[in-house]
Amino acid sequence: MSKSYECQIFHYIYSELTGEPLADIEAGTTWEQIGEDFKCPHCHANKKMFREALE
Ligand SMILES: [Zn+2]
């Protein structure tokens, strides 16, 4: 089952189901597979600022 992660600053949600075209992340990429240099496309917060979100 895919998960989603929400940026706690801007409430942007990364969904493993859709990936993130803005960051060249393919659909189906899990949170663990995303590099530690990933930043929120909207506010540039790093991965530590994200929390698992309920769909
Ligand atoms: Zn953000």
mmCIF file of the protein (N, C-alpha, C, O) and its ligand, coordinates in Angstrom:
data_MODEL
# 
_entry.id   MODEL 
# 
loop_
_entity.id 
_entity.type 
_entity.pdbx_number_of_molecules 
1 polymer     1 
2 non-polymer 1 
# 
_entity_poly.entity_id                      1 
_entity_poly.type                           'polypeptide(L)' 
_entity_poly.nstd_linkage                   no 
_entity_poly.nstd_monomer                   no 
_entity_poly.pdbx_seq_one_letter_code       MSKSYECQIFHYIYSELTGEPLADIEAGTTWEQIGEDFKCPHCHANKKMFREALE 
_entity_poly.pdbx_seq_one_letter_code_can   MSKSYECQIFHYIYSELTGEPLADIEAGTTWEQIGEDFKCPHCHANKKMFREALE 
_entity_poly.pdbx_strand_id                 A 
# 
loop_
_entity_poly_seq.entity_id 
_entity_poly_seq.num 
_entity_poly_seq.mon_id 
_entity_poly_seq.hetero 
1 1  MET n 
1 2  SER n 
1 3  LYS n 
1 4  SER n 
1 5  TYR n 
1 6  GLU n 
1 7  CYS n 
1 8  GLN n 
1 9  ILE n 
1 10 PHE n 
1 11 HIS n 
1 12 TYR n 
1 13 ILE n 
1 14 TYR n 
1 15 SER n 
1 16 GLU n 
1 17 LEU n 
1 18 THR n 
1 19 GLY n 
1 20 GLU n 
1 21 PRO n 
1 22 LEU n 
1 23 ALA n 
1 24 ASP n 
1 25 ILE n 
1 26 GLU n 
1 27 ALA n 
1 28 GLY n 
1 29 THR n 
1 30 THR n 
1 31 TRP n 
1 32 GLU n 
1 33 GLN n 
1 34 ILE n 
1 35 GLY n 
1 36 GLU n 
1 37 ASP n 
1 38 PHE n 
1 39 LYS n 
1 40 CYS n 
1 41 PRO n 
1 42 HIS n 
1 43 CYS n 
1 44 HIS n 
1 45 ALA n 
1 46 ASN n 
1 47 LYS n 
1 48 LYS n 
1 49 MET n 
1 50 PHE n 
1 51 ARG n 
1 52 GLU n 
1 53 ALA n 
1 54 LEU n 
1 55 GLU n 
# 
loop_
_struct_asym.id 
_struct_asym.entity_id 
A 1 
B 2 
# 
loop_
_chem_comp.id 
_chem_comp.type 
_chem_comp.mon_nstd_flag 
ALA 'L-peptide linking' y 
ARG 'L-peptide linking' y 
ASN 'L-peptide linking' y 
ASP 'L-peptide linking' y 
CYS 'L-peptide linking' y 
GLN 'L-peptide linking' y 
GLU 'L-peptide linking' y 
GLY 'peptide linking'   y 
HIS 'L-peptide linking' y 
ILE 'L-peptide linking' y 
LEU 'L-peptide linking' y 
LYS 'L-peptide linking' y 
MET 'L-peptide linking' y 
PHE 'L-peptide linking' y 
PRO 'L-peptide linking' y 
SER 'L-peptide linking' y 
THR 'L-peptide linking' y 
TRP 'L-peptide linking' y 
TYR 'L-peptide linking' y 
ZN  non-polymer         . 
# 
_pdbx_entity_nonpoly.entity_id   2 
_pdbx_entity_nonpoly.name        ? 
_pdbx_entity_nonpoly.comp_id     ZN 
# 
_pdbx_nonpoly_scheme.asym_id         B 
_pdbx_nonpoly_scheme.entity_id       2 
_pdbx_nonpoly_scheme.mon_id          ZN 
_pdbx_nonpoly_scheme.ndb_seq_num     1 
_pdbx_nonpoly_scheme.pdb_seq_num     101 
_pdbx_nonpoly_scheme.auth_seq_num    101 
_pdbx_nonpoly_scheme.pdb_mon_id      ZN 
_pdbx_nonpoly_scheme.auth_mon_id     ZN 
_pdbx_nonpoly_scheme.pdb_strand_id   A 
_pdbx_nonpoly_scheme.pdb_ins_code    . 
# 
loop_
_atom_site.group_PDB 
_atom_site.id 
_atom_site.type_symbol 
_atom_site.label_atom_id 
_atom_site.label_alt_id 
_atom_site.label_comp_id 
_atom_site.label_asym_id 
_atom_site.label_entity_id 
_atom_site.label_seq_id 
_atom_site.pdbx_PDB_ins_code 
_atom_site.Cartn_x 
_atom_site.Cartn_y 
_atom_site.Cartn_z 
_atom_site.occupancy 
_atom_site.B_iso_or_equiv 
_atom_site.pdbx_formal_charge 
_atom_site.auth_seq_id 
_atom_site.auth_comp_id 
_atom_site.auth_asym_id 
_atom_site.auth_atom_id 
_atom_site.pdbx_PDB_model_num 
ATOM   1   N  N  . MET A 1 1  ? 0.844  -1.203 0.000   1.00 0.00 ? 1   MET A N  1 
ATOM   2   C  CA . MET A 1 1  ? 0.000  0.000  0.000   1.00 0.00 ? 1   MET A CA 1 
ATOM   3   C  C  . MET A 1 1  ? 0.872  1.243  0.000   1.00 0.00 ? 1   MET A C  1 
ATOM   4   O  O  . MET A 1 1  ? 1.839  1.335  0.756   1.00 0.00 ? 1   MET A O  1 
ATOM   5   N  N  . SER A 1 2  ? 0.528  2.188  -0.845  1.00 0.00 ? 2   SER A N  1 
ATOM   6   C  CA . SER A 1 2  ? 1.346  3.392  -0.933  1.00 0.00 ? 2   SER A CA 1 
ATOM   7   C  C  . SER A 1 2  ? 1.030  4.351  0.210   1.00 0.00 ? 2   SER A C  1 
ATOM   8   O  O  . SER A 1 2  ? -0.062 4.338  0.778   1.00 0.00 ? 2   SER A O  1 
ATOM   9   N  N  . LYS A 1 3  ? 2.009  5.172  0.523   1.00 0.00 ? 3   LYS A N  1 
ATOM   10  C  CA . LYS A 1 3  ? 1.854  6.146  1.598   1.00 0.00 ? 3   LYS A CA 1 
ATOM   11  C  C  . LYS A 1 3  ? 2.007  7.561  1.049   1.00 0.00 ? 3   LYS A C  1 
ATOM   12  O  O  . LYS A 1 3  ? 2.481  7.781  -0.065  1.00 0.00 ? 3   LYS A O  1 
ATOM   13  N  N  . SER A 1 4  ? 1.586  8.500  1.876   1.00 0.00 ? 4   SER A N  1 
ATOM   14  C  CA . SER A 1 4  ? 1.773  9.908  1.536   1.00 0.00 ? 4   SER A CA 1 
ATOM   15  C  C  . SER A 1 4  ? 2.474  10.597 2.695   1.00 0.00 ? 4   SER A C  1 
ATOM   16  O  O  . SER A 1 4  ? 2.339  10.199 3.851   1.00 0.00 ? 4   SER A O  1 
ATOM   17  N  N  . TYR A 1 5  ? 3.218  11.628 2.365   1.00 0.00 ? 5   TYR A N  1 
ATOM   18  C  CA . TYR A 1 5  ? 3.955  12.375 3.388   1.00 0.00 ? 5   TYR A CA 1 
ATOM   19  C  C  . TYR A 1 5  ? 3.679  13.854 3.209   1.00 0.00 ? 5   TYR A C  1 
ATOM   20  O  O  . TYR A 1 5  ? 3.720  14.373 2.094   1.00 0.00 ? 5   TYR A O  1 
ATOM   21  N  N  . GLU A 1 6  ? 3.399  14.524 4.303   1.00 0.00 ? 6   GLU A N  1 
ATOM   22  C  CA . GLU A 1 6  ? 2.981  15.918 4.239   1.00 0.00 ? 6   GLU A CA 1 
ATOM   23  C  C  . GLU A 1 6  ? 4.037  16.839 4.815   1.00 0.00 ? 6   GLU A C  1 
ATOM   24  O  O  . GLU A 1 6  ? 4.556  16.616 5.909   1.00 0.00 ? 6   GLU A O  1 
ATOM   25  N  N  . CYS A 1 7  ? 4.343  17.876 4.056   1.00 0.00 ? 7   CYS A N  1 
ATOM   26  C  CA . CYS A 1 7  ? 5.232  18.930 4.548   1.00 0.00 ? 7   CYS A CA 1 
ATOM   27  C  C  . CYS A 1 7  ? 4.500  19.697 5.653   1.00 0.00 ? 7   CYS A C  1 
ATOM   28  O  O  . CYS A 1 7  ? 3.382  20.171 5.453   1.00 0.00 ? 7   CYS A O  1 
ATOM   29  N  N  . GLN A 1 8  ? 5.136  19.814 6.810   1.00 0.00 ? 8   GLN A N  1 
ATOM   30  C  CA . GLN A 1 8  ? 4.480  20.439 7.952   1.00 0.00 ? 8   GLN A CA 1 
ATOM   31  C  C  . GLN A 1 8  ? 4.435  21.963 7.835   1.00 0.00 ? 8   GLN A C  1 
ATOM   32  O  O  . GLN A 1 8  ? 3.743  22.623 8.611   1.00 0.00 ? 8   GLN A O  1 
ATOM   33  N  N  . ILE A 1 9  ? 5.154  22.515 6.893   1.00 0.00 ? 9   ILE A N  1 
ATOM   34  C  CA . ILE A 1 9  ? 5.173  23.970 6.748   1.00 0.00 ? 9   ILE A CA 1 
ATOM   35  C  C  . ILE A 1 9  ? 4.100  24.434 5.771   1.00 0.00 ? 9   ILE A C  1 
ATOM   36  O  O  . ILE A 1 9  ? 3.289  25.306 6.080   1.00 0.00 ? 9   ILE A O  1 
ATOM   37  N  N  . PHE A 1 10 ? 4.115  23.829 4.581   1.00 0.00 ? 10  PHE A N  1 
ATOM   38  C  CA . PHE A 1 10 ? 3.248  24.336 3.520   1.00 0.00 ? 10  PHE A CA 1 
ATOM   39  C  C  . PHE A 1 10 ? 2.091  23.398 3.242   1.00 0.00 ? 10  PHE A C  1 
ATOM   40  O  O  . PHE A 1 10 ? 1.224  23.710 2.426   1.00 0.00 ? 10  PHE A O  1 
ATOM   41  N  N  . HIS A 1 11 ? 2.061  22.242 3.913   1.00 0.00 ? 11  HIS A N  1 
ATOM   42  C  CA . HIS A 1 11 ? 1.030  21.239 3.721   1.00 0.00 ? 11  HIS A CA 1 
ATOM   43  C  C  . HIS A 1 11 ? 0.988  20.685 2.301   1.00 0.00 ? 11  HIS A C  1 
ATOM   44  O  O  . HIS A 1 11 ? -0.048 20.232 1.815   1.00 0.00 ? 11  HIS A O  1 
ATOM   45  N  N  . TYR A 1 12 ? 2.138  20.736 1.660   1.00 0.00 ? 12  TYR A N  1 
ATOM   46  C  CA . TYR A 1 12 ? 2.307  20.000 0.407   1.00 0.00 ? 12  TYR A CA 1 
ATOM   47  C  C  . TYR A 1 12 ? 2.355  18.513 0.747   1.00 0.00 ? 12  TYR A C  1 
ATOM   48  O  O  . TYR A 1 12 ? 2.946  18.130 1.756   1.00 0.00 ? 12  TYR A O  1 
ATOM   49  N  N  . ILE A 1 13 ? 1.748  17.683 -0.075  1.00 0.00 ? 13  ILE A N  1 
ATOM   50  C  CA . ILE A 1 13 ? 1.757  16.242 0.167   1.00 0.00 ? 13  ILE A CA 1 
ATOM   51  C  C  . ILE A 1 13 ? 2.477  15.510 -0.954  1.00 0.00 ? 13  ILE A C  1 
ATOM   52  O  O  . ILE A 1 13 ? 2.136  15.643 -2.130  1.00 0.00 ? 13  ILE A O  1 
ATOM   53  N  N  . TYR A 1 14 ? 3.481  14.734 -0.560  1.00 0.00 ? 14  TYR A N  1 
ATOM   54  C  CA . TYR A 1 14 ? 4.120  13.826 -1.508  1.00 0.00 ? 14  TYR A CA 1 
ATOM   55  C  C  . TYR A 1 14 ? 3.397  12.488 -1.445  1.00 0.00 ? 14  TYR A C  1 
ATOM   56  O  O  . TYR A 1 14 ? 3.265  11.901 -0.371  1.00 0.00 ? 14  TYR A O  1 
ATOM   57  N  N  . SER A 1 15 ? 2.930  12.008 -2.588  1.00 0.00 ? 15  SER A N  1 
ATOM   58  C  CA . SER A 1 15 ? 2.255  10.717 -2.659  1.00 0.00 ? 15  SER A CA 1 
ATOM   59  C  C  . SER A 1 15 ? 3.141  9.721  -3.395  1.00 0.00 ? 15  SER A C  1 
ATOM   60  O  O  . SER A 1 15 ? 3.600  9.991  -4.504  1.00 0.00 ? 15  SER A O  1 
ATOM   61  N  N  . GLU A 1 16 ? 3.376  8.578  -2.780  1.00 0.00 ? 16  GLU A N  1 
ATOM   62  C  CA . GLU A 1 16 ? 4.170  7.537  -3.450  1.00 0.00 ? 16  GLU A CA 1 
ATOM   63  C  C  . GLU A 1 16 ? 3.461  7.054  -4.714  1.00 0.00 ? 16  GLU A C  1 
ATOM   64  O  O  . GLU A 1 16 ? 4.108  6.593  -5.654  1.00 0.00 ? 16  GLU A O  1 
ATOM   65  N  N  . LEU A 1 17 ? 2.163  7.158  -4.735  1.00 0.00 ? 17  LEU A N  1 
ATOM   66  C  CA . LEU A 1 17 ? 1.364  6.706  -5.878  1.00 0.00 ? 17  LEU A CA 1 
ATOM   67  C  C  . LEU A 1 17 ? 1.671  7.533  -7.132  1.00 0.00 ? 17  LEU A C  1 
ATOM   68  O  O  . LEU A 1 17 ? 1.773  6.986  -8.230  1.00 0.00 ? 17  LEU A O  1 
ATOM   69  N  N  . THR A 1 18 ? 1.815  8.821  -6.967  1.00 0.00 ? 18  THR A N  1 
ATOM   70  C  CA . THR A 1 18 ? 1.985  9.696  -8.128  1.00 0.00 ? 18  THR A CA 1 
ATOM   71  C  C  . THR A 1 18 ? 3.403  10.205 -8.314  1.00 0.00 ? 18  THR A C  1 
ATOM   72  O  O  . THR A 1 18 ? 3.739  10.719 -9.381  1.00 0.00 ? 18  THR A O  1 
ATOM   73  N  N  . GLY A 1 19 ? 4.242  10.070 -7.294  1.00 0.00 ? 19  GLY A N  1 
ATOM   74  C  CA . GLY A 1 19 ? 5.582  10.635 -7.390  1.00 0.00 ? 19  GLY A CA 1 
ATOM   75  C  C  . GLY A 1 19 ? 5.508  12.153 -7.409  1.00 0.00 ? 19  GLY A C  1 
ATOM   76  O  O  . GLY A 1 19 ? 4.539  12.742 -6.932  1.00 0.00 ? 19  GLY A O  1 
ATOM   77  N  N  . GLU A 1 20 ? 6.544  12.787 -7.966  1.00 0.00 ? 20  GLU A N  1 
ATOM   78  C  CA . GLU A 1 20 ? 6.548  14.256 -8.042  1.00 0.00 ? 20  GLU A CA 1 
ATOM   79  C  C  . GLU A 1 20 ? 7.245  14.708 -9.313  1.00 0.00 ? 20  GLU A C  1 
ATOM   80  O  O  . GLU A 1 20 ? 8.469  14.826 -9.357  1.00 0.00 ? 20  GLU A O  1 
ATOM   81  N  N  . PRO A 1 21 ? 6.429  14.967 -10.373 1.00 0.00 ? 21  PRO A N  1 
ATOM   82  C  CA . PRO A 1 21 ? 7.014  15.409 -11.644 1.00 0.00 ? 21  PRO A CA 1 
ATOM   83  C  C  . PRO A 1 21 ? 7.871  16.666 -11.503 1.00 0.00 ? 21  PRO A C  1 
ATOM   84  O  O  . PRO A 1 21 ? 8.845  16.830 -12.237 1.00 0.00 ? 21  PRO A O  1 
ATOM   85  N  N  . LEU A 1 22 ? 7.527  17.543 -10.585 1.00 0.00 ? 22  LEU A N  1 
ATOM   86  C  CA . LEU A 1 22 ? 8.298  18.781 -10.400 1.00 0.00 ? 22  LEU A CA 1 
ATOM   87  C  C  . LEU A 1 22 ? 9.728  18.490 -9.953  1.00 0.00 ? 22  LEU A C  1 
ATOM   88  O  O  . LEU A 1 22 ? 10.631 19.299 -10.164 1.00 0.00 ? 22  LEU A O  1 
ATOM   89  N  N  . ALA A 1 23 ? 9.925  17.321 -9.330  1.00 0.00 ? 23  ALA A N  1 
ATOM   90  C  CA . ALA A 1 23 ? 11.253 16.965 -8.839  1.00 0.00 ? 23  ALA A CA 1 
ATOM   91  C  C  . ALA A 1 23 ? 11.820 15.742 -9.568  1.00 0.00 ? 23  ALA A C  1 
ATOM   92  O  O  . ALA A 1 23 ? 12.765 15.109 -9.097  1.00 0.00 ? 23  ALA A O  1 
ATOM   93  N  N  . ASP A 1 24 ? 11.223 15.420 -10.735 1.00 0.00 ? 24  ASP A N  1 
ATOM   94  C  CA . ASP A 1 24 ? 11.669 14.271 -11.532 1.00 0.00 ? 24  ASP A CA 1 
ATOM   95  C  C  . ASP A 1 24 ? 11.645 12.967 -10.743 1.00 0.00 ? 24  ASP A C  1 
ATOM   96  O  O  . ASP A 1 24 ? 12.534 12.129 -10.893 1.00 0.00 ? 24  ASP A O  1 
ATOM   97  N  N  . ILE A 1 25 ? 10.620 12.796 -9.898  1.00 0.00 ? 25  ILE A N  1 
ATOM   98  C  CA . ILE A 1 25 ? 10.462 11.559 -9.144  1.00 0.00 ? 25  ILE A CA 1 
ATOM   99  C  C  . ILE A 1 25 ? 9.309  10.771 -9.761  1.00 0.00 ? 25  ILE A C  1 
ATOM   100 O  O  . ILE A 1 25 ? 8.177  11.249 -9.832  1.00 0.00 ? 25  ILE A O  1 
ATOM   101 N  N  . GLU A 1 26 ? 9.618  9.560  -10.203 1.00 0.00 ? 26  GLU A N  1 
ATOM   102 C  CA . GLU A 1 26 ? 8.623  8.755  -10.903 1.00 0.00 ? 26  GLU A CA 1 
ATOM   103 C  C  . GLU A 1 26 ? 7.531  8.257  -9.976  1.00 0.00 ? 26  GLU A C  1 
ATOM   104 O  O  . GLU A 1 26 ? 7.743  8.085  -8.775  1.00 0.00 ? 26  GLU A O  1 
ATOM   105 N  N  . ALA A 1 27 ? 6.344  8.025  -10.560 1.00 0.00 ? 27  ALA A N  1 
ATOM   106 C  CA . ALA A 1 27 ? 5.243  7.428  -9.810  1.00 0.00 ? 27  ALA A CA 1 
ATOM   107 C  C  . ALA A 1 27 ? 5.688  6.094  -9.229  1.00 0.00 ? 27  ALA A C  1 
ATOM   108 O  O  . ALA A 1 27 ? 6.385  5.322  -9.887  1.00 0.00 ? 27  ALA A O  1 
ATOM   109 N  N  . GLY A 1 28 ? 5.285  5.831  -8.009  1.00 0.00 ? 28  GLY A N  1 
ATOM   110 C  CA . GLY A 1 28 ? 5.628  4.575  -7.360  1.00 0.00 ? 28  GLY A CA 1 
ATOM   111 C  C  . GLY A 1 28 ? 6.914  4.609  -6.552  1.00 0.00 ? 28  GLY A C  1 
ATOM   112 O  O  . GLY A 1 28 ? 7.267  3.619  -5.913  1.00 0.00 ? 28  GLY A O  1 
ATOM   113 N  N  . THR A 1 29 ? 7.620  5.736  -6.572  1.00 0.00 ? 29  THR A N  1 
ATOM   114 C  CA . THR A 1 29 ? 8.852  5.865  -5.791  1.00 0.00 ? 29  THR A CA 1 
ATOM   115 C  C  . THR A 1 29 ? 8.502  5.996  -4.309  1.00 0.00 ? 29  THR A C  1 
ATOM   116 O  O  . THR A 1 29 ? 7.751  6.890  -3.921  1.00 0.00 ? 29  THR A O  1 
ATOM   117 N  N  . THR A 1 30 ? 9.047  5.107  -3.488  1.00 0.00 ? 30  THR A N  1 
ATOM   118 C  CA . THR A 1 30 ? 8.728  5.165  -2.060  1.00 0.00 ? 30  THR A CA 1 
ATOM   119 C  C  . THR A 1 30 ? 9.513  6.284  -1.390  1.00 0.00 ? 30  THR A C  1 
ATOM   120 O  O  . THR A 1 30 ? 10.534 6.746  -1.900  1.00 0.00 ? 30  THR A O  1 
ATOM   121 N  N  . TRP A 1 31 ? 9.021  6.699  -0.252  1.00 0.00 ? 31  TRP A N  1 
ATOM   122 C  CA . TRP A 1 31 ? 9.669  7.761  0.525   1.00 0.00 ? 31  TRP A CA 1 
ATOM   123 C  C  . TRP A 1 31 ? 11.124 7.399  0.839   1.00 0.00 ? 31  TRP A C  1 
ATOM   124 O  O  . TRP A 1 31 ? 12.020 8.242  0.788   1.00 0.00 ? 31  TRP A O  1 
ATOM   125 N  N  . GLU A 1 32 ? 11.328 6.120  1.165   1.00 0.00 ? 32  GLU A N  1 
ATOM   126 C  CA . GLU A 1 32 ? 12.686 5.672  1.507   1.00 0.00 ? 32  GLU A CA 1 
ATOM   127 C  C  . GLU A 1 32 ? 13.637 5.769  0.320   1.00 0.00 ? 32  GLU A C  1 
ATOM   128 O  O  . GLU A 1 32 ? 14.840 5.957  0.501   1.00 0.00 ? 32  GLU A O  1 
ATOM   129 N  N  . GLN A 1 33 ? 13.103 5.642  -0.895  1.00 0.00 ? 33  GLN A N  1 
ATOM   130 C  CA . GLN A 1 33 ? 13.940 5.678  -2.098  1.00 0.00 ? 33  GLN A CA 1 
ATOM   131 C  C  . GLN A 1 33 ? 14.341 7.093  -2.491  1.00 0.00 ? 33  GLN A C  1 
ATOM   132 O  O  . GLN A 1 33 ? 15.276 7.288  -3.268  1.00 0.00 ? 33  GLN A O  1 
ATOM   133 N  N  . ILE A 1 34 ? 13.641 8.063  -1.960  1.00 0.00 ? 34  ILE A N  1 
ATOM   134 C  CA . ILE A 1 34 ? 13.940 9.459  -2.295  1.00 0.00 ? 34  ILE A CA 1 
ATOM   135 C  C  . ILE A 1 34 ? 15.185 9.897  -1.534  1.00 0.00 ? 34  ILE A C  1 
ATOM   136 O  O  . ILE A 1 34 ? 15.309 9.633  -0.338  1.00 0.00 ? 34  ILE A O  1 
ATOM   137 N  N  . GLY A 1 35 ? 16.085 10.551 -2.207  1.00 0.00 ? 35  GLY A N  1 
ATOM   138 C  CA . GLY A 1 35 ? 17.331 10.988 -1.584  1.00 0.00 ? 35  GLY A CA 1 
ATOM   139 C  C  . GLY A 1 35 ? 17.104 11.976 -0.444  1.00 0.00 ? 35  GLY A C  1 
ATOM   140 O  O  . GLY A 1 35 ? 16.096 12.682 -0.396  1.00 0.00 ? 35  GLY A O  1 
ATOM   141 N  N  . GLU A 1 36 ? 18.059 12.004 0.458   1.00 0.00 ? 36  GLU A N  1 
ATOM   142 C  CA . GLU A 1 36 ? 17.969 12.920 1.605   1.00 0.00 ? 36  GLU A CA 1 
ATOM   143 C  C  . GLU A 1 36 ? 18.047 14.385 1.166   1.00 0.00 ? 36  GLU A C  1 
ATOM   144 O  O  . GLU A 1 36 ? 17.766 15.289 1.953   1.00 0.00 ? 36  GLU A O  1 
ATOM   145 N  N  . ASP A 1 37 ? 18.429 14.613 -0.090  1.00 0.00 ? 37  ASP A N  1 
ATOM   146 C  CA . ASP A 1 37 ? 18.502 15.994 -0.585  1.00 0.00 ? 37  ASP A CA 1 
ATOM   147 C  C  . ASP A 1 37 ? 17.168 16.472 -1.144  1.00 0.00 ? 37  ASP A C  1 
ATOM   148 O  O  . ASP A 1 37 ? 17.065 17.593 -1.642  1.00 0.00 ? 37  ASP A O  1 
ATOM   149 N  N  . PHE A 1 38 ? 16.134 15.612 -1.061  1.00 0.00 ? 38  PHE A N  1 
ATOM   150 C  CA . PHE A 1 38 ? 14.805 16.026 -1.524  1.00 0.00 ? 38  PHE A CA 1 
ATOM   151 C  C  . PHE A 1 38 ? 14.314 17.218 -0.716  1.00 0.00 ? 38  PHE A C  1 
ATOM   152 O  O  . PHE A 1 38 ? 14.481 17.279 0.502   1.00 0.00 ? 38  PHE A O  1 
ATOM   153 N  N  . LYS A 1 39 ? 13.702 18.166 -1.428  1.00 0.00 ? 39  LYS A N  1 
ATOM   154 C  CA . LYS A 1 39 ? 13.111 19.319 -0.751  1.00 0.00 ? 39  LYS A CA 1 
ATOM   155 C  C  . LYS A 1 39 ? 11.687 19.524 -1.244  1.00 0.00 ? 39  LYS A C  1 
ATOM   156 O  O  . LYS A 1 39 ? 11.366 19.230 -2.396  1.00 0.00 ? 39  LYS A O  1 
ATOM   157 N  N  . CYS A 1 40 ? 10.851 20.025 -0.367  1.00 0.00 ? 40  CYS A N  1 
ATOM   158 C  CA . CYS A 1 40 ? 9.487  20.366 -0.740  1.00 0.00 ? 40  CYS A CA 1 
ATOM   159 C  C  . CYS A 1 40 ? 9.522  21.292 -1.960  1.00 0.00 ? 40  CYS A C  1 
ATOM   160 O  O  . CYS A 1 40 ? 10.212 22.312 -1.939  1.00 0.00 ? 40  CYS A O  1 
ATOM   161 N  N  . PRO A 1 41 ? 8.778  20.943 -3.032  1.00 0.00 ? 41  PRO A N  1 
ATOM   162 C  CA . PRO A 1 41 ? 8.786  21.775 -4.247  1.00 0.00 ? 41  PRO A CA 1 
ATOM   163 C  C  . PRO A 1 41 ? 8.235  23.178 -4.006  1.00 0.00 ? 41  PRO A C  1 
ATOM   164 O  O  . PRO A 1 41 ? 8.475  24.083 -4.804  1.00 0.00 ? 41  PRO A O  1 
ATOM   165 N  N  . HIS A 1 42 ? 7.505  23.362 -2.921  1.00 0.00 ? 42  HIS A N  1 
ATOM   166 C  CA . HIS A 1 42 ? 6.865  24.656 -2.662  1.00 0.00 ? 42  HIS A CA 1 
ATOM   167 C  C  . HIS A 1 42 ? 7.629  25.527 -1.686  1.00 0.00 ? 42  HIS A C  1 
ATOM   168 O  O  . HIS A 1 42 ? 7.789  26.725 -1.920  1.00 0.00 ? 42  HIS A O  1 
ATOM   169 N  N  . CYS A 1 43 ? 8.104  24.946 -0.598  1.00 0.00 ? 43  CYS A N  1 
ATOM   170 C  CA . CYS A 1 43 ? 8.765  25.786 0.410   1.00 0.00 ? 43  CYS A CA 1 
ATOM   171 C  C  . CYS A 1 43 ? 10.209 25.358 0.675   1.00 0.00 ? 43  CYS A C  1 
ATOM   172 O  O  . CYS A 1 43 ? 10.896 25.972 1.492   1.00 0.00 ? 43  CYS A O  1 
ATOM   173 N  N  . HIS A 1 44 ? 10.675 24.307 -0.011  1.00 0.00 ? 44  HIS A N  1 
ATOM   174 C  CA . HIS A 1 44 ? 12.075 23.866 0.078   1.00 0.00 ? 44  HIS A CA 1 
ATOM   175 C  C  . HIS A 1 44 ? 12.463 23.320 1.447   1.00 0.00 ? 44  HIS A C  1 
ATOM   176 O  O  . HIS A 1 44 ? 13.644 23.286 1.794   1.00 0.00 ? 44  HIS A O  1 
ATOM   177 N  N  . ALA A 1 45 ? 11.482 22.899 2.216   1.00 0.00 ? 45  ALA A N  1 
ATOM   178 C  CA . ALA A 1 45 ? 11.789 22.218 3.468   1.00 0.00 ? 45  ALA A CA 1 
ATOM   179 C  C  . ALA A 1 45 ? 12.380 20.840 3.154   1.00 0.00 ? 45  ALA A C  1 
ATOM   180 O  O  . ALA A 1 45 ? 12.025 20.231 2.144   1.00 0.00 ? 45  ALA A O  1 
ATOM   181 N  N  . ASN A 1 46 ? 13.272 20.350 4.005   1.00 0.00 ? 46  ASN A N  1 
ATOM   182 C  CA . ASN A 1 46 ? 13.862 19.038 3.739   1.00 0.00 ? 46  ASN A CA 1 
ATOM   183 C  C  . ASN A 1 46 ? 12.984 17.909 4.280   1.00 0.00 ? 46  ASN A C  1 
ATOM   184 O  O  . ASN A 1 46 ? 11.939 18.145 4.886   1.00 0.00 ? 46  ASN A O  1 
ATOM   185 N  N  . LYS A 1 47 ? 13.435 16.683 4.044   1.00 0.00 ? 47  LYS A N  1 
ATOM   186 C  CA . LYS A 1 47 ? 12.609 15.508 4.377   1.00 0.00 ? 47  LYS A CA 1 
ATOM   187 C  C  . LYS A 1 47 ? 12.248 15.436 5.862   1.00 0.00 ? 47  LYS A C  1 
ATOM   188 O  O  . LYS A 1 47 ? 11.209 14.883 6.224   1.00 0.00 ? 47  LYS A O  1 
ATOM   189 N  N  . LYS A 1 48 ? 13.098 15.991 6.711   1.00 0.00 ? 48  LYS A N  1 
ATOM   190 C  CA . LYS A 1 48 ? 12.824 15.937 8.155   1.00 0.00 ? 48  LYS A CA 1 
ATOM   191 C  C  . LYS A 1 48 ? 11.549 16.700 8.523   1.00 0.00 ? 48  LYS A C  1 
ATOM   192 O  O  . LYS A 1 48 ? 10.962 16.470 9.581   1.00 0.00 ? 48  LYS A O  1 
ATOM   193 N  N  . MET A 1 49 ? 11.127 17.611 7.639   1.00 0.00 ? 49  MET A N  1 
ATOM   194 C  CA . MET A 1 49 ? 9.941  18.418 7.930   1.00 0.00 ? 49  MET A CA 1 
ATOM   195 C  C  . MET A 1 49 ? 8.650  17.732 7.486   1.00 0.00 ? 49  MET A C  1 
ATOM   196 O  O  . MET A 1 49 ? 7.562  18.289 7.628   1.00 0.00 ? 49  MET A O  1 
ATOM   197 N  N  . PHE A 1 50 ? 8.777  16.531 6.952   1.00 0.00 ? 50  PHE A N  1 
ATOM   198 C  CA . PHE A 1 50 ? 7.594  15.806 6.492   1.00 0.00 ? 50  PHE A CA 1 
ATOM   199 C  C  . PHE A 1 50 ? 7.136  14.781 7.514   1.00 0.00 ? 50  PHE A C  1 
ATOM   200 O  O  . PHE A 1 50 ? 7.942  14.189 8.232   1.00 0.00 ? 50  PHE A O  1 
ATOM   201 N  N  . ARG A 1 51 ? 5.841  14.588 7.563   1.00 0.00 ? 51  ARG A N  1 
ATOM   202 C  CA . ARG A 1 51 ? 5.251  13.555 8.417   1.00 0.00 ? 51  ARG A CA 1 
ATOM   203 C  C  . ARG A 1 51 ? 4.360  12.678 7.554   1.00 0.00 ? 51  ARG A C  1 
ATOM   204 O  O  . ARG A 1 51 ? 3.776  13.142 6.574   1.00 0.00 ? 51  ARG A O  1 
ATOM   205 N  N  . GLU A 1 52 ? 4.260  11.406 7.924   1.00 0.00 ? 52  GLU A N  1 
ATOM   206 C  CA . GLU A 1 52 ? 3.374  10.522 7.215   1.00 0.00 ? 52  GLU A CA 1 
ATOM   207 C  C  . GLU A 1 52 ? 1.939  11.043 7.310   1.00 0.00 ? 52  GLU A C  1 
ATOM   208 O  O  . GLU A 1 52 ? 1.480  11.429 8.386   1.00 0.00 ? 52  GLU A O  1 
ATOM   209 N  N  . ALA A 1 53 ? 1.248  11.049 6.194   1.00 0.00 ? 53  ALA A N  1 
ATOM   210 C  CA . ALA A 1 53 ? -0.109 11.589 6.158   1.00 0.00 ? 53  ALA A CA 1 
ATOM   211 C  C  . ALA A 1 53 ? -1.111 10.476 5.871   1.00 0.00 ? 53  ALA A C  1 
ATOM   212 O  O  . ALA A 1 53 ? -0.816 9.522  5.152   1.00 0.00 ? 53  ALA A O  1 
ATOM   213 N  N  . LEU A 1 54 ? -2.278 10.618 6.437   1.00 0.00 ? 54  LEU A N  1 
ATOM   214 C  CA . LEU A 1 54 ? -3.340 9.663  6.168   1.00 0.00 ? 54  LEU A CA 1 
ATOM   215 C  C  . LEU A 1 54 ? -4.074 10.099 4.914   1.00 0.00 ? 54  LEU A C  1 
ATOM   216 O  O  . LEU A 1 54 ? -4.387 11.277 4.742   1.00 0.00 ? 54  LEU A O  1 
ATOM   217 N  N  . GLU A 1 55 ? -4.347 9.139  4.038   1.00 0.00 ? 55  GLU A N  1 
ATOM   218 C  CA . GLU A 1 55 ? -5.048 9.462  2.788   1.00 0.00 ? 55  GLU A CA 1 
ATOM   219 C  C  . GLU A 1 55 ? -6.486 9.882  3.077   1.00 0.00 ? 55  GLU A C  1 
ATOM   220 O  O  . GLU A 1 55 ? -7.236 10.192 2.152   1.00 0.00 ? 55  GLU A O  1 
HETATM 221 ZN ZN . ZN  B 2 .  ? 6.702  22.581 2.060   1.00 0.00 2 101 ZN  A ZN 1 
# 
